Amino acid sequence: MKGMTKLADSLQKMIEEYDLEGPMEQSEVLEKWGEIVGEKLAAHTTPEKIAHGKLIVKVDSPTWRNEIQFYKEQIKADINSRFDKTIVTQIVFV
């Protein structure tokens, strides 16, 4: 058991030292998109990337792109509250 704790400590130290926490959280946003926005919106959208706080989301039709605009601020708030810090400052639907 002691080896496991030391490994976990080493990994955490490496994450902090190489400033990997942000990219790991961004990756988690992309992976858990369906949980964040729900099945209905996830069925019509695909998160592409997060760069400099900007989340790019591909939408499958102009109709859905218009619809999802109403949820933009709520999606951003849900993402940031999930991590208890600002990860996304802007969302762009393409």
N, C-alpha and C positions, 0 to 999 in steps of 0.2 A: 503494500500500500504506500509506503514512503516513496518508492520510485515514481509512482503515479503523481503524487503531489509535486515532486521535484520537476517532473516533466511539464505539468500544468503551469508551474511557476516559470519555468524556462520559456514556454510558449508565450505566456502573457508578457514576459519581459521583452521577447523578440518582437511581438506585435507592437508594443509601446515604443521600442527603440527604433523600429523601421517605419513608424507611423502608418501601420496597416489597418488600424481600427476603422477609419473612414471608408476605405475601399471595401472592407469586409461588410460594413453596414450597408453600403450602396448595393453590393451584390445581394444581400439579403432582401432588400426592397424588391429587386428584380425577381428573385426566386419566389417571394411570398406575395406577389402582386394579387393573385386571386383572393387570398385571405384579406388583403388590405381593402380592395375595392368591391369584393363580392363577385359571385359567379356571373351575374348578368352583365356587368361591365367588363369583366375579365374575358368573357366570350367574344367581345368585339374589340379588345385592345391588347396590345403587346408592348410592354415597356422595353425600350431599346437600350438606353444607357442613362447614366447620371454623370454629368461633367460640370464642375464648378457650381454645383447646386441646382443645375438645370436638368430636369427629368424630361427625356424625350419619349413620347408614347405614340406608337403607331396605331391608328384607328382604321377599322376595315371599311368604313363608308362615310361619306360626308354627313349623312343623317346622324350617325352615332357621334361624329366629331362635334356637331352642334349640340347634341344631347349632353355629352360628357362635359362640355364647357360649364354647365351649371354646377357640376360637382368638383370642379378644379380646386377651389379653396378648401373644401372638406377633405379631399384626398391628400392635399399637402399637409393639412393639420393632423390627419390620421397617421401619416408616415412619420412626421416629426414627433408626435406624442408617443408613438410606439417605441422610439429610441430615446425619448426624453432629451432630445437636442435637435437642432436644425440640420437636417440632411438635404432637404429639398427647399429651395427658395422660389423656384419657378417651374411650371409644368407647361410643356409645349406639345400640342397634339398635332400629329402629321398624318 
